[in-house]
Structures are given as C-alpha cells and as structure tokens.
Amino acid sequence: MESWRLVWREGFAPVLSIRALEALWQALRRDDSALIQGSTTTPPPLMCVADWPVEAADAIGLSGWLGEGLETVGEVEEYFARTCFEADQRLGEPAGCRWFLNWFDDAPRAEMRDQLLPEVERSITQRIGINTLERAASRKRRLARANCHAA
C-alpha cells in the first residue's frame, strides 16, 4: 500500500469528523476550486492575515473550513496543525502526516481526485454506510436549488 494511503487511512481519516469527511467528499466530487493544492489556505497562513476569511484550502484545511464551520485563516491553520499532530500520534511517527500531505500537493489534480475520492468514500462508509453519502449529496442539491429560488 502506498505511504500516502496508509497515512490517510490510519492517521487522518480516523481523526476527521463525519462532517469534515463529507465536506471533502463533496469538494472532490465537484472538483471544487475551493480545494487547492500546494498551500494550506488561500490567503496563505500568515499572521498578518490570520483574521481574514478563508477562500480556499487543501484537503485537511477544507475539511475544517467547510466541514466544521471554521471561517478564518487562523482558525483553519490551527485546525490543520492539530489534525496533523493527532494523525502523527496515531501513526506513531513524528511528521508522518507528510507522506499524505506531500502526495496531495504533488500529485496531478485529476490523479489526486481519482485516488482520494474513493478513500474518502471508504472512510465514510466504514463509519456510517453508503446511504449517508447519497443523502448528503441529495441534501446539498436540495439546498442549492432552494438558494437559487430564494435569490
């Protein structure tokens, strides 16, 4: 098994909430431009913009931003650091999370999506079943239609 996949399965997936996993799943499915590679957040995680709203984030940052309702660069950066620390603890390897993070940043986008989407689906279904994924997608579509009609 590839190192990134092992780190995802044993390190990150267990520490992400269902809401966080579903947010990542939705972004991967839609090829959402809010899911970025090469940086934790946009704007970048610098002290001078810590209070600014997040515009885009990597897989872990997006999970906290859209899945946990975090709003600012600082909040997402703190979530990212805490999640990486917890993943490293689960893996029993300092900076073990790097195997996933490096793969995520360096893989061509289409390849990353093709390989990570089934892993996220696997993580969700192991916890709560496939019907929840379908319900989440249906709920998002209903909300989007309702927002369109309200505008």
N, C-alpha and C positions, 0 to 999 in steps of 0.2 A: 504494500500500500504506500502511496506517495506520502511524503512527510507532511505536506500541507493538509492533506485529507485526514491524516491521523490527528493533527493538531486541531482541526475543525471538530472532528467527532469527539475527541477526548478532552479538549481544552475549552474551546469556545462554545460549541452548541449546548453543553450542559449548563453553562452559566447565563446564557441569554434566555430571557423570558419568552413565553409564547407570543406575546405582543411584539417583541423585538424580532423574533424569527419570522412572524407573519409580515412585518413591515419590510424586511429584507427580501422575503419571498415575492412580495408584490413588486418591489423595485426591480428585481432580477427578471421577473416575467415580462414586465413592460419595457425593459431596457430604459428605465427611468434615468434621465440626465442628472437627477439629483444624486445618483450613485456614481461616485468618482473613484478613480484610481490614482495613486501617486501622492496623495495628501490625506490627512485625517479629515480635514474640513475645508470648505471654502466659505468665508475667508479663512486663511491659514491660521493655525492655532498659535497666535502670538498674544502676549499680554496686552498689547495696545488695542486689540480688537476682541478681547475676551467677552465683552458685554454685547457684541454685535450679534444679530440673528444669523443662524446657520443658513446657508443657501444650498449646500451640497455636502456630502460626506462619503467616506469609504464604508465598507460593509459593516464594520463594528460601530463606527460613528453614526451611520444611518439607522442602525438598529436602536440606538439610544435616542436619537433625534426624533424619528418618526414613530418608533415603537413605544418609547417611554415618555414621549411628550416633552423632551428637553428642547430648549429654544436657543440658547446662546452658544457661541463658540467655546466659552469657558466650561459650560455645563457638559457639552459633548466631549471635550478634551478630557475632563475629569472622568466621565463615564468610560471613555476609551482606555485610559490608564488603569482604572480599577478593573475593568474587564480583562485586560491583558495580564494584570497581576494575578487575578483569580485563575485564568487559563494556565499561566505558568505554574501556579501552585498545584493545580490538578495534574499537570504533566510531570511535575517533579523536576523541572528543568528551568533554570534561570534563562529568561529571554526565549523560551521555547516557542512562544507565540510568533516569533519572527518567521518561522517556516511557512505559516499561513499568510502572514502579512506580506512577506516578500513575494510569494506566489501571486497573491491577489493584485499587488501593484504591478508586477512584471508581465503577467500573462496577457496575451491579446484579449481585448474586451469580449469578443464573441466566444473565445475558448473559455474564459473565466466564467461567463454566464452559463455556457453549456455544461460546465462541470460543477459549478457551485449550486445552481438551481436544484438539481436532484439531491444534493447533500442537505440543503435546507429543507426540502420536502421530506427527506428521510428523518431529519431531526424532529420535525413537527409531528409526523405520523407516528414515530416511536412514542411520543408523549400522549397524543390525543386523537390520532386517527385521521384518515384521509378526508372524511366528510367535513371536518373543520376547515380544511384548506378550501374546499369548494364553497362552503358557507361564507368564508372570509371574502373570497373573490366576488361572490354574489352580493354580499353586503356592500362592498366597495362600489360595485356597479350601480346599485340602487341609490347610494348616497350621491354618487356623481350625477346621476340623472336628476335627482331631487334638487341638487345645487344648480344644475343647468336651468331647470324650470323656474327656480326661485329668482334667478338673476335677471 
